Amino acid sequence: MLLASRRENIGPHGVAMDEALDPDNQGLFRVDVVRDFAQAAINRTKAEYEAQYKHDDLGSLQFAAVLVDPE
């Protein structure tokens, strides 16, 4: 998906860069606000780790979200 977006020159906002930079399109974009639940879970977990390990260097930790079965 990332490679496809680069081939199509899709910007980080999900719009093709030729459209995003076209002055004729100024004021024509609608912005939808969505919540990234995976990122929200990462943010909560990171804050918990930072509170628990106050003096440890946490800069090397990577936080990865994993979708679990809600059984």
Secondary structure by P-SEA (a helix, b strand, c coil): caaaaaaaccccccccccccccccccccbbbbbbbaaaaaaaaaaaaaaaaaacccccccbbbbbbbbccc
